[in-house]
Amino acid sequence: MNDTLERLAGVIESRKSGDPDKSYVARLFHKGNDAILKKIGEEATEVVMACKDGEGPKIVAEVADLWFHCMLALSAYGLKPADVLAELERRGGQSGLEEFAARRSQQREKDGI
């Protein structure tokens, strides 16, 4: 199994409390979660635009940027790539429509509807 995400998570952990003047990761963590979340929004928009342009290498580069910033968010909230992979594994073999319906049902229960 490819351990790229776990290695990247380790690098993020090692840099997030570093010097904001020397590390992009440290700079975003120093600015706070809102800065990380803003970057995710920006990168998601760039993914959409790259897809609309239909240029494969550009799409890959923008998705890599988005994943990286999502990994920062995972770290900020005490989560790991393995948590996301476990969720994807849990969903495996389940229809996307069934999974969506199950989430809606759970939300209704939480909301008391």
N, CA, C and O of each residue as an XYZ file, in Angstrom:
452
protein
N       0.841     -1.191      0.000
C       0.000      0.000      0.000
C       0.885      1.253      0.000
O       1.916      1.286      0.672
N       0.499      2.238     -0.721
C       1.248      3.481     -0.824
C       1.102      4.263      0.485
O      -0.010      4.478      0.966
N       2.216      4.680      1.047
C       2.177      5.398      2.324
C       2.428      6.899      2.165
O       2.810      7.570      3.124
N       2.218      7.414      0.982
C       2.463      8.832      0.711
C       1.679      9.738      1.650
O       2.229     10.703      2.181
N       0.405      9.440      1.861
C      -0.416     10.293      2.725
C       0.082     10.264      4.168
O       0.111     11.298      4.834
N       0.469      9.099      4.648
C       0.986      9.012      6.021
C       2.305      9.765      6.165
O       2.531     10.439      7.170
N       3.177      9.652      5.163
C       4.441     10.403      5.206
C       4.176     11.898      5.209
O       4.789     12.643      5.973
N       3.254     12.337      4.345
C       2.914     13.758      4.297
C       2.317     14.220      5.625
O       2.620     15.317      6.094
N       1.475     13.392      6.226
C       0.905     13.738      7.533
C       2.013     13.916      8.569
O       1.936     14.808      9.414
N       3.029     13.081      8.507
C       4.161     13.214      9.426
C       4.922     14.511      9.213
O       5.326     15.163     10.175
N       5.116     14.885      7.963
C       5.797     16.151      7.655
C       4.968     17.318      8.180
O       5.510     18.250      8.774
N       3.665     17.270      7.963
C       2.785     18.338      8.453
C       2.896     18.454      9.967
O       3.044     19.553     10.500
N       2.826     17.324     10.657
C       2.927     17.349     12.127
C       4.257     17.943     12.576
O       4.310     18.691     13.552
N       5.326     17.612     11.864
C       6.653     18.095     12.280
C       6.846     19.582     11.997
O       7.713     20.216     12.599
N       6.060     20.139     11.097
C       6.255     21.540     10.713
C       5.213     22.496     11.271
O       5.443     23.705     11.283
N       4.085     21.994     11.730
C       2.983     22.903     12.059
C       3.271     23.837     13.222
O       2.658     24.900     13.314
N       4.172     23.479     14.099
C       4.500     24.389     15.201
C       5.868     25.042     14.995
O       6.473     25.559     15.935
N       6.339     25.007     13.757
C       7.635     25.606     13.444
C       7.552     27.116     13.278
O       6.576     27.754     13.673
N       8.578     27.655     12.699
C       8.696     29.098     12.480
C       7.850     29.505     11.275
O       8.109     29.058     10.157
N       6.840     30.351     11.494
C       5.980     30.782     10.386
C       6.722     31.526      9.280
O       6.226     31.612      8.156
N       7.909     32.064      9.583
C       8.690     32.755      8.564
C       9.480     31.787      7.685
O      10.003     32.172      6.639
N       9.562     30.513      8.123
C      10.370     29.539      7.388
C       9.552     28.367      6.847
O      10.071     27.557      6.079
N       8.292     28.267      7.235
C       7.488     27.121      6.825
C       6.078     27.558      6.453
O       5.395     28.218      7.236
N       5.653     27.187      5.257
C       4.287     27.484      4.813
C       3.274     26.810      5.735
O       2.264     27.413      6.098
N       3.540     25.570      6.111
C       2.639     24.841      7.013
C       2.527     25.589      8.337
O       1.421     25.824      8.825
N       3.652     25.961      8.916
C       3.647     26.689     10.178
C       2.917     28.021     10.043
O       2.206     28.439     10.957
N       3.092     28.682      8.909
C       2.432     29.973      8.685
C       0.910     29.817      8.716
O       0.214     30.601      9.361
N       0.399     28.803      8.017
C      -1.053     28.612      8.013
C      -1.564     28.241      9.407
O      -2.592     28.754      9.849
N      -0.852     27.356     10.093
C      -1.287     26.994     11.449
C      -1.206     28.186     12.390
O      -2.053     28.342     13.269
N      -0.197     29.024     12.212
C      -0.047     30.227     13.032
C      -1.234     31.176     12.817
O      -1.696     31.823     13.757
N      -1.720     31.252     11.580
C      -2.862     32.129     11.266
C      -4.177     31.562     11.788
O      -5.142     32.305     11.973
N      -4.226     30.255     12.028
C      -5.430     29.651     12.598
C      -6.233     28.844     11.589
O      -5.977     28.874     10.386
N      -7.202     28.130     12.114
C      -7.997     27.229     11.287
C      -8.738     27.941     10.160
O      -8.912     27.376      9.080
N      -9.175     29.169     10.399
C      -9.888     29.879      9.339
C      -9.003     30.073      8.104
O      -9.501     30.026      6.979
N      -7.709     30.286      8.296
C      -6.797     30.441      7.159
C      -6.683     29.133      6.385
O      -6.630     29.133      5.155
N      -6.645     28.028      7.105
C      -6.583     26.717      6.459
C      -7.873     26.470      5.684
O      -7.837     26.024      4.538
N      -8.989     26.754      6.297
C     -10.279     26.526      5.645
C     -10.448     27.413      4.418
O     -11.012     26.986      3.410
N      -9.967     28.627      4.502
C     -10.028     29.527      3.344
C      -9.222     28.961      2.186
O      -9.659     29.014      1.036
N      -8.045     28.420      2.485
C      -7.211     27.823      1.438
C      -7.911     26.622      0.811
O      -7.802     26.414     -0.397
N      -8.621     25.837      1.597
C      -9.353     24.703      1.035
C     -10.394     25.207      0.043
O     -10.542     24.641     -1.040
N     -11.105     26.248      0.398
C     -12.091     26.819     -0.511
C     -11.455     27.312     -1.799
O     -11.982     27.073     -2.886
N     -10.322     28.000     -1.684
C      -9.621     28.500     -2.864
C      -9.161     27.342     -3.749
O      -9.324     27.378     -4.969
N      -8.592     26.327     -3.130
C      -8.074     25.200     -3.899
C      -9.206     24.413     -4.552
O      -9.055     23.931     -5.674
N     -10.332     24.278     -3.867
C     -11.473     23.574     -4.462
C     -11.957     24.308     -5.710
O     -12.289     23.684     -6.718
N     -11.991     25.624     -5.633
C     -12.383     26.414     -6.799
C     -11.390     26.224     -7.943
O     -11.786     26.132     -9.105
N     -10.117     26.166     -7.615
C      -9.103     25.959     -8.651
C      -9.227     24.580     -9.290
O      -8.949     24.424    -10.479
N      -9.640     23.577     -8.516
C      -9.887     22.245     -9.080
C     -11.027     22.319    -10.096
O     -10.931     21.770    -11.194
N     -12.098     22.999     -9.718
C     -13.237     23.137    -10.626
C     -12.800     23.817    -11.925
O     -13.143     23.362    -13.017
N     -12.055     24.888    -11.802
C     -11.627     25.631    -12.988
C     -10.695     24.770    -13.865
O     -10.806     24.791    -15.090
N      -9.802     24.033    -13.250
C      -8.903     23.160    -14.011
C      -9.696     22.080    -14.744
O      -9.388     21.748    -15.888
N     -10.707     21.539    -14.089
C     -11.538     20.525    -14.735
C     -12.298     21.127    -15.909
O     -12.437     20.491    -16.955
N     -12.784     22.338    -15.741
C     -13.493     22.994    -16.841
C     -12.557     23.215    -18.032
O     -12.991     23.153    -19.182
N     -11.265     23.474    -17.758
C     -10.285     23.635    -18.818
C      -9.928     22.296    -19.466
O      -9.480     22.248    -20.612
N     -10.133     21.212    -18.714
C      -9.912     19.875    -19.247
C      -8.466     19.481    -19.459
O      -8.178     18.579    -20.246
N      -7.556     20.143    -18.770
C      -6.131     19.843    -18.914
C      -5.695     18.907    -17.796
O      -5.601     19.309    -16.636
N      -5.428     17.648    -18.158
C      -5.094     16.622    -17.171
C      -4.020     17.001    -16.171
O      -4.249     16.892    -14.966
N      -2.840     17.450    -16.632
C      -1.777     17.793    -15.677
C      -2.184     18.917    -14.710
O      -1.816     18.902    -13.536
N      -2.939     19.877    -15.219
C      -3.392     20.987    -14.366
C      -4.396     20.478    -13.327
O      -4.369     20.905    -12.173
N      -5.270     19.575    -13.737
C      -6.237     18.986    -12.804
C      -5.497     18.253    -11.692
O      -5.804     18.425    -10.513
N      -4.525     17.439    -12.073
C      -3.750     16.672    -11.083
C      -3.053     17.614    -10.107
O      -3.081     17.383     -8.898
N      -2.433     18.665    -10.614
C      -1.718     19.612     -9.751
C      -2.676     20.299     -8.779
O      -2.359     20.467     -7.601
N      -3.839     20.693     -9.272
C      -4.796     21.387     -8.399
C      -5.410     20.440     -7.364
O      -5.638     20.832     -6.219
N      -5.676     19.200     -7.766
C      -6.199     18.228     -6.795
C      -5.143     17.948     -5.731
O      -5.473     17.794     -4.555
N      -3.881     17.881     -6.134
C      -2.801     17.687     -5.150
C      -2.782     18.836     -4.151
O      -2.620     18.611     -2.951
N      -2.946     20.063     -4.633
C      -3.001     21.217     -3.732
C      -4.193     21.104     -2.776
O      -4.067     21.379     -1.583
N      -5.330     20.704     -3.299
C      -6.527     20.562     -2.468
C      -6.321     19.487     -1.411
O      -6.630     19.703     -0.239
N      -5.808     18.341     -1.808
C      -5.573     17.266     -0.844
C      -4.611     17.723      0.246
O      -4.824     17.448      1.427
N      -3.549     18.426     -0.157
C      -2.574     18.910      0.822
C      -3.253     19.794      1.863
O      -3.047     19.619      3.064
N      -4.057     20.736      1.401
C      -4.705     21.645      2.348
C      -5.765     20.925      3.179
O      -5.993     21.286      4.333
N      -6.406     19.922      2.613
C      -7.332     19.097      3.409
C      -6.573     18.323      4.482
O      -7.092     18.099      5.575
N      -5.352     17.917      4.169
C      -4.528     17.235      5.166
C      -4.168     18.190      6.308
O      -4.076     17.774      7.463
N      -3.967     19.453      5.986
C      -3.738     20.435      7.050
C      -4.963     20.515      7.957
O      -4.831     20.575      9.179
N      -6.147     20.517      7.362
C      -7.376     20.575      8.154
C      -7.516     19.330      9.019
O      -7.890     19.431     10.187
N      -7.224     18.171      8.470
C      -7.285     16.949      9.276
C      -6.390     17.088     10.499
O      -6.802     16.790     11.620
N      -5.171     17.538     10.274
C      -4.226     17.709     11.376
C      -4.741     18.722     12.400
O      -4.627     18.508     13.607
N      -5.303     19.817     11.910
C      -5.805     20.865     12.810
C      -6.900     20.337     13.733
O      -7.068     20.824     14.851
N      -7.639     19.345     13.259
C      -8.746     18.805     14.045
C      -8.421     17.443     14.655
O      -9.316     16.707     15.069
N      -7.123     17.119     14.705
C      -6.685     15.903     15.374
C      -7.034     14.615     14.637
O      -7.181     13.560     15.252
N      -7.166     14.708     13.322
C      -7.512     13.538     12.522
C      -6.348     13.159     11.622
O      -5.405     13.930     11.448
N      -6.425     11.961     11.051
C      -5.345     11.441     10.219
C      -5.905     10.939      8.890
O      -7.099     10.662      8.781
N      -5.046     10.825      7.886
C      -5.507     10.261      6.613
C      -6.160      8.894      6.793
O      -7.108      8.560      6.082
N      -5.662      8.114      7.730
C      -6.234      6.786      7.976
C      -7.711      6.881      8.358
O      -8.482      5.968      8.061
N      -8.110      7.953      9.003
C      -9.521      8.134      9.362
C     -10.380      8.274      8.107
O     -11.474      7.715      8.028
N      -9.878      9.021      7.131
C     -10.606      9.207      5.876
C     -10.624      7.901      5.088
O     -11.655      7.509      4.541
N      -9.481      7.238      5.036
C      -9.422      5.964      4.318
C     -10.352      4.928      4.942
O     -10.979      4.148      4.226
N     -10.445      4.917      6.267
C     -11.366      3.995      6.934
C     -12.812      4.308      6.570
O     -13.622      3.399      6.389
N     -13.131      5.584      6.463
C     -14.495      5.970      6.082
C     -14.788      5.545      4.639
O     -15.879      5.059      4.342
N     -13.829      5.729      3.762
C     -14.017      5.293      2.375
C     -14.173      3.774      2.306
O     -14.991      3.258      1.544
N     -13.388      3.074      3.100
C     -13.495      1.614      3.154
C     -14.870      1.196      3.667
O     -15.481      0.265      3.143
N     -15.348      1.888      4.691
C     -16.666      1.583      5.260
C     -17.754      1.740      4.202
O     -18.714      0.971      4.158
N     -17.585      2.746      3.355
C     -18.581      3.006      2.320
C     -18.462      2.053      1.128
O     -19.385      1.958      0.318
N     -17.351      1.360      1.018
C     -17.118      0.472     -0.118
C     -18.231     -0.553     -0.270
O     -18.709     -1.124      0.710
N     -18.628     -0.772     -1.500
C     -19.681     -1.738     -1.780
C     -21.077     -1.209     -1.543
O     -22.058     -1.904     -1.811
N     -21.181     -0.006     -1.050
C     -22.489      0.596     -0.788
C     -22.792      1.591     -1.896
O     -21.928      2.360     -2.317
N     -24.015      1.561     -2.353
C     -24.441      2.520     -3.366
C     -24.300      3.930     -2.813
O     -24.605      4.184     -1.648
N     -23.839      4.835     -3.649
C     -23.744      6.234     -3.231
C     -25.095      6.788     -2.832
O     -25.187      7.594     -1.906
N     -26.139      6.368     -3.515
C     -27.486      6.835     -3.173
C     -27.928      6.285     -1.819
O     -28.572      6.988     -1.041
N     -27.580      5.018     -1.538
C     -27.915      4.431     -0.232
C     -27.166      5.149      0.886
O     -27.728      5.435      1.944
N     -25.895      5.435      0.635
C     -25.076      6.113      1.643
C     -25.623      7.502      1.910
O     -25.703      7.921      3.065
N     -25.998      8.219      0.874
C     -26.561      9.559      1.020
C     -27.863      9.501      1.810
O     -28.084     10.326      2.697
N     -28.725      8.539      1.501
C     -30.000      8.390      2.209
C     -29.761      8.084      3.682
O     -30.474      8.595      4.545
N     -28.770      7.259      3.973
C     -28.459      6.923      5.365
C     -27.984      8.151      6.133
O     -28.363      8.347      7.288
N     -27.156      8.981      5.497
C     -26.694     10.210      6.162
C     -27.851     11.158      6.412
O     -27.930     11.776      7.474
N     -28.756     11.281      5.439
C     -29.928     12.159      5.620
C     -30.792     11.660      6.765
O     -31.286     12.455      7.564
N     -30.975     10.359      6.849
C     -31.774      9.770      7.926
C     -31.131     10.040      9.284
O     -31.817     10.392     10.243
N     -29.805      9.873      9.361
C     -29.101     10.148     10.616
C     -29.226     11.606     11.005
O     -29.398     11.915     12.184
N     -29.143     12.509     10.045
C     -29.273     13.930     10.333
C     -30.675     14.260     10.835
O     -30.836     15.064     11.753
N     -31.678     13.646     10.238
C     -33.055     13.889     10.698
C     -33.226     13.432     12.139
O     -33.886     14.102     12.933
N     -32.626     12.282     12.480
C     -32.705     11.788     13.857
C     -32.045     12.774     14.828
O     -32.573     13.035     15.909
N     -30.890     13.319     14.435
C     -30.199     14.297     15.272
C     -31.041     15.555     15.449
O     -31.085     16.142     16.530
N     -31.713     15.960     14.363
C     -32.516     17.181     14.394
C     -33.887     16.959     15.043
O     -34.637     17.913     15.253
N     -34.212     15.706     15.360
C     -35.495     15.411     15.990
C     -36.677     15.494     15.044
O     -37.803     15.766     15.460
N     -36.409     15.258     13.767
C     -37.471     15.346     12.764
C     -38.052     13.962     12.522
O     -38.965     13.810     11.710
